[in-house]
Amino acid sequence: MQPHDPVVRRQLPMIQKIIHDETWLEGERRGCAVEATDPVVRENVCAVVLRVGAQMRAACSGADRNY
């Protein structure tokens, strides 16, 4: 599914990086390979996106350029 919102489209690479990082980090914690679909990884990704979502949206929409 392709997002119609151009800001969401620009956020996707950032979210993919968060998924990659959280998958790697959980694998390090457990000492074995972990899939991106692992429930712990999903929960961590959601927490990160909720924490930095407004900043990501501002960065992608150009709203931060006014400062």
C-alpha positions in Angstrom: 0.0 0.0 0.0 1.4 3.4 -1.0 0.7 6.2 1.4 -0.9 9.2 -0.2 0.4 11.7 2.3 3.8 13.0 1.1 5.0 13.5 4.7 4.2 9.8 5.5 6.1 8.8 2.4 9.2 10.7 3.6 8.8 9.2 7.1 9.0 5.6 5.9 12.8 5.4 5.6 13.1 6.8 9.1 10.6 4.2 10.4 12.4 1.4 8.5 15.7 2.5 10.2 14.0 2.4 13.6 12.7 -1.2 12.8 16.2 -2.2 11.7 17.8 -0.7 14.8 15.3 -2.2 17.3 15.6 -5.6 15.6 19.4 -5.5 16.0 19.2 -4.3 19.6 16.7 -7.0 20.6 18.9 -9.6 19.0 21.9 -8.3 21.0 19.8 -8.4 24.2 18.8 -12.0 23.5 22.1 -13.1 22.0 20.4 -14.6 18.9 18.8 -13.4 15.7 15.4 -11.8 16.0 12.8 -11.1 13.3 11.4 -7.7 12.8 7.9 -9.2 13.3 8.8 -10.3 16.9 6.3 -8.9 19.4 9.0 -7.2 21.5 10.5 -5.5 18.5 7.1 -4.3 17.4 6.3 -2.9 20.8 9.7 -1.1 21.0 9.3 0.3 17.5 5.8 1.6 18.4 7.2 3.2 21.6 10.0 4.9 19.6 7.7 6.2 16.9 5.3 7.5 19.5 8.1 9.2 21.3 9.7 10.9 18.3 6.7 11.0 15.9 6.0 14.7 16.2 9.6 15.5 15.6 9.8 13.2 12.5 6.6 14.8 11.1 8.0 18.3 11.7 11.3 17.4 10.0 9.6 15.9 7.0 7.0 18.6 6.6 9.4 21.5 6.8 7.7 22.9 9.9 11.0 23.1 11.7 12.4 25.5 9.0 10.5 28.4 10.6 12.9 28.4 13.6 
